[in-house]
Amino acid sequence: MNKTEWWPKEGKLKKGLIILGIIIVASLLMTLIEEKGVTFTKRMPFIIALSCLAVWFYQPAKKEKV
């Protein structure tokens, strides 16, 4: 079983999984960096939320079958 068999090619599930990945990676990075002594502004969660909204509303050009 390879990646192309279980990863969705399009649709809401694919966008949802990408957003979930963004949130998990961003929260882990923020936690690790804050443990080193760097503090983030209160704008950082809004930047993450905006990136998630951008992924959700992104509409790639539809490919026409020839």
Phi, psi and omega per residue, in radians:
M1 nan 2.135 3.140
N2 -1.911 3.132 -3.043
K3 -1.085 -0.630 -3.071
T4 -1.226 -0.315 -3.128
E5 -1.400 -0.569 -3.080
W6 -1.912 -0.276 3.113
W7 -1.452 2.234 -3.129
P8 -1.165 2.485 -3.090
K9 -1.412 -0.506 -3.138
E10 -2.828 2.976 3.040
G11 1.833 -3.049 -3.057
K12 -1.200 -0.556 3.135
L13 -1.132 -0.737 3.126
K14 -1.115 -0.792 3.121
K15 -1.113 -0.697 3.126
G16 -1.107 -0.702 3.114
L17 -1.192 -0.638 3.095
I18 -1.151 -0.760 3.125
I19 -1.119 -0.735 3.098
L20 -1.049 -0.723 3.089
G21 -1.105 -0.730 3.106
I22 -1.061 -0.790 -3.099
I23 -1.145 -0.760 -3.129
I24 -1.136 -0.828 -3.124
V25 -1.135 -0.758 -3.131
A26 -1.123 -0.741 -3.129
S27 -1.192 -0.666 3.086
L28 -1.147 -0.751 3.116
L29 -1.126 -0.726 3.116
M30 -1.086 -0.731 -3.138
T31 -1.140 -0.791 -3.137
L32 -1.134 -0.704 -3.122
I33 -1.253 -0.629 3.113
E34 -1.161 -0.514 3.090
E35 -1.192 -0.414 3.110
K36 -1.424 -0.116 3.079
G37 1.915 -0.057 3.131
V38 -1.539 2.255 3.107
T39 -1.840 2.570 3.141
F40 -1.772 2.709 3.059
T41 -1.343 3.006 3.123
K42 -1.328 -0.070 3.125
R43 -1.402 -0.354 -3.055
M44 -1.012 -0.811 3.088
P45 -1.074 -0.541 3.099
F46 -1.218 -0.630 3.090
I47 -1.133 -0.725 3.102
I48 -1.131 -0.732 3.122
A49 -1.118 -0.701 3.113
L50 -1.152 -0.646 3.096
S51 -1.168 -0.635 3.083
C52 -1.158 -0.725 3.087
L53 -1.121 -0.652 3.114
A54 -1.105 -0.711 3.096
V55 -1.138 -0.719 -3.077
W56 -1.176 -0.707 -3.073
F57 -1.557 -0.071 3.137
Y58 -1.142 2.218 3.121
Q59 -2.123 1.738 3.123
P60 -1.189 2.756 3.120
A61 -1.102 2.348 3.139
K62 -1.254 2.301 3.118
K63 -1.499 2.245 3.124
E64 -1.594 2.386 3.102
K65 -1.422 2.304 -3.114
V66 -1.722 nan nan
